[in-house]
């Protein structure tokens, strides 16, 4: 099996990336770094045991992933596993992921992506996974004690493995999303084409969402910068133009984005920046023409 890892970077901690590369090389994975014009790109370019693609501008995670996919495909990759720059994996991570993938394949299942279970780095709990009904209702599932891979409609891209053949059939990442909902849209698109996404029981990663978490009653609000919040709001609007995304999911994301944004406006120092990012995201999301969007 020829497996390539695609790591997307933007002003990363060199130590984190170096550690991840070392972990992957030990597990017999070819490593590609696609960098979005980082300030320390010369340091990244000098990392051993990798092929580095240094982009001249920050083109976003989706296009950077597609650049990595293209390189891997041209070099006869069979599978691609995606990573964020701050990801860290344990020994045997790749073997564990492939083991569960092969277990599903033997059953004759049509696999979209398979991703790991995630443990929260701050509070040491397993993030629940989400399944979507055809109408868009979400069901959260506790994965802390699973012993077999389970169906999971939505996966985080970091740590997820997809076959090159599946990518050819489902299509690449939506480059106009830039960042946020890139993995969500791809997962839903894959399932609309008859594939199913799965969460591995064996493969586990540690992960942290946002810069910090604000707790408001039943709400846990990850804090992202106004820059990221703009794309969160705008791309939720983009999903309205996707025929495979259920309307109820779009509506839920819009409601939750509004609530989250108002909490950030009220609680964070950059109040005007958060308000502006929300209004700009709504404006730019409305401006999209469906036909142009899908071309």
N, C-alpha and C positions, 0 to 999 in steps of 0.2 A: 504494500500500500504506500503510495506516495502522498504524503501530507505536507501541506504548506501552512505556516502560520502567518497571518497578516496583522501586523501591529500598527495602529494609527497613532501618530504622535503630534503634539502641538505644545511647544515649550515644556517638555516633560522633565521630570527628575531623571538625570542620566543614570543614577544608581538603580532606580526602579526598573528602567528599561533594560539595563545591563543584566540585572538579576533575572528578569523574565526571559530574556534571550538565552541565558545560561541554562535556565530550567527547561526550555524547549529543546535546545541542542542536545541535552542529556537524554531526551526522550525521542531522539532520531527524527526531529521535525526540521524541515527547511524553513528558514525565517526570512520574512520580507518586512522591512520597516518602510512605511509610506509616511513621510513627514510633511505637514502643512506649513512649511516655511517658518520653522521655529528659530528663535534667536540663537539656540545652541545646536543648530543643525550640523555644524562642522564636527562637533563631538559625536553626534549620532552616526555620522557618516564613517567615523573611524572605528565603530564597533566591529569586533571580529565575528566571524561565522554568520554574517547576515548579508542580504542584498538590500541596499538602501536606495529608495527612490525619493529624491529631494524635490518637492514641488516648489514652484516659484511664488506661490501665493497660498493663502489659507482657503482651500476650496471646499472645506467641510468634510465631515466623516464619511458621508455617503459616496461622494466622488472619489475620495482617497481609497475607500474600500474597493470600489470598482477598478481603480488603477492596480491595486494589489491582486485582485481576481484575474485581471487580464494578464499580468505577468505570470502568475501561477499557472494559469491555463496554457499559456504558450510554452511553459516548461513541463508540461505533461502531468500536472497535479491531478490527483483523483479526488482529494478532499481538501477543504480549506477550513481552518479554524481561526476565528477572529478574536482579537484582543484589544482592549483599551490600554493606554500607556501605564496605568497604575495597577494593572492586573497582576496577580501573583498566583502561581499554581503549585500544588504539592507534587511529590514524586508519583509517578505512574498515572498522572492526570489523563494524558492522551490515551494510554492503554485502557483506562477505566471508561472513558468516553466511547472509544471504538468498541469495547466489549459490549456495552449496552446497545450501541448502534447495530452491531452484528446480531445480537439477540433479537432485536426487532425485525431485522432484515430476514432472518430465518423464518419468522412467522408470516412472511409475505406482505409485510406492511409497507406502504408507500411513505417514505420518511422525507419530511421537509428539512427541518433543522433539529439537532439535539443539543441541549445545553445543560449546564451543571445546576445542582442546587447551590444556593447562595447563603452564606452565613454573614450576618451583619457584623462588621468589624468593630462597631462601637459598643453594641449591646449584646452580642453573641447569641443571636436567635436566627432561625431559618426564615428567610422571606417566603411567604406563601406564593404559590403559583396561580395562574388565572386561566380558566377556560371560558370561552365565549359560546353562547348559543347562536344559532343562525340569525336570530332577531337582534342580537347584540347584548343580551343580559350576561353579566359577569358572575362567575362562581369562583371564589377563592378556595384553594385547597392547601391543607397543611401537609408539608413534605418532609417534616423532621424525622419521620420514622419509616419512610418508604424503603422497600427492599427490591423493587422492580421498577424499571423506567415507566413513567406514566405520561398520558397525553397532556400536553400543555399548549393551549392555543397561542399564547404569547410568551416569547423568550427575550431576554436581554442579549444583545449581540455578543458582548464580551464573553469569551469562553465557549461560544456555540460553534458547532461543526456542521458543515453543509457539503454534500458531494458536488463536484463540478457539473455532473450530469443534471442534477436538480437545479442548479443555478441556470443552466442553459434553458431548461424548460419553464422555470418560474420567472426568470428575468433577473436583472441586476437591481441594485439599490436605487431608490429615487433620488437623483442628485439634487433636484430642486428643493428637497427637504433640508439640506445642509447638515442639520443636527436635530435630534429629538424626533421621535415617532418613526425613525428610519426602520428600526427593527420591528416595530409594531405593524407598520404597513406591509413589510415584506412577509411577515408571518401570516397575516390575514390573507394576503394574496396567494401564498403557497397553499393554504388550506382551501381557498376558493377553487384551486386547480386540482383538488383531490389528494393533496399531500396532508400529512399530519405531523405536527411538531411535538417533540417529546422532551421531558426532563429526565436526565440520567439519575439513577439511584446511587451509582458508584462515584461519579465525578462530583467533587465539591470544591467551590471557590469561596474566598472571603471577599466582601464587597461593601462599599459605602456609597450611599446615594446622597448627593448634594454636599454642600459645605458644612451644614449642620442640620439638625431637625428641630422644628418648632412644634410643641405639643399644645393643641387647643381642644380639650375635651376628647372627642372620638377622632379628631383629625391629627394626623402626623404630617406636617408640611416640610418636605425637603427644601432647603434654601439654596436657590441657584442665583446667579448674577442676573441683573436686568437684561443683559445680552442674551443669556440662555432662555430667559422667560419669554422674550420676544418670539423666538423660534418655537417654543412650546405652544404659545397661543396661535401663532400664524399657521403652524403645521397641523394643529387640530382642525383649523378651518380648511386646510388643504384636503384632509381626509373626507370632507363632504363631497369632494369631486371624484373620489375613488368608488367605482361601482361595487366593489367587493367589500367595502367597509360598511357594516350595519349602521343605519341612521341613529339608533339608540346609543351606540358607542360614541359616535360623534357628539351627540347631545350631552351625554354624561361628561365627556372630556371638556366640553365648553363650559358646563356648569361648574365642574371642579376647578378648572383653570381660573374662572372668575372668582370663586371663593378663595382659592390659594393666593391669587394676585392681591385681593383686597386685604388678606391677612398680612402679606408682605408689605403692602403700602402702609398699613397701620403700625407695623411692628419694627420695620427695618429703617436704617438711616437714610437710604437713597429713595425716599418716598416718591419724589418727582420722576426719577429714572424708572422706577417700577410702574408707575402710572403711565408714563409715556410709552414704555415697551409694550404694555397691554393694548393701548389704543392703536399703536402702529401695527401690532400683530393682527388685530381685528381688521384694520383698514387694508393691509396688504393681502390678507386672506380672502377678503371680499373681491379684490381686484382680479383674481385669477379666473381665466376663461377655461372652462372644462375641457374643450377640445384641444386648446394649446397645451394645457397641463399634461394631458395623457400622451401627447405626441413624443 
